[in-house]
Amino acid sequence: MEPKNTPNGGNDNHSQQPADPVQTAINTGQNTATSAEQPEKRGNAASRFASEMADAAKSEVSRSINRQVNSTKRGIKRQITSFIRGLFR
């Protein structure tokens, strides 16, 4: 049985055609324009962005606190070690 030709030059035997970069860009532009026209979509994107930024800030603060805690622990250990060594001199 001969495969039937489709308008995009392929055939309909369910093979995936490679994406046309120009059409992809056009679709992306249309989707972007559509989301700009629809405040609820724009709000969701802004909300996601704000949420991601907040998460990044939280993790940065957490890393900063952990660095400070570890530094303080090292300092205390160093002082205790020095004190104990001083006792046995």
C-alpha positions, 0 to 999 in steps of 0.5 A, a space after each residue: 500500500 502506497 503512503 498518502 502524501 500530505 500538504 507538507 511534503 511528507 506522508 501520513 505513515 505517522 513519521 514525525 516530520 522535523 520542525 520547521 524553525 521559521 514556523 516554530 518562531 512564528 508560533 512562539 511569537 503568536 503565543 507570546 503575543 497571546 499571553 501579553 493580551 491575556 492578563 491571567 497568563 501574564 499574571 501567572 508568568 509574573 507569579 512564577 517568576 517572582 516565586 522562582 526569584 524568591 526561592 533563589 533568594 531563600 537558598 542564597 540566604 540559607 547558603 550564607 547562613 550555613 557558611 557563617 555557622 560553619 565558620 563560627 564552628 571552626 573558630 570555636 573548635 580552634 579556640 577550644 583546641 588551642 585552650 586544651 593544648 595550652 593546659 598540657 604545656 
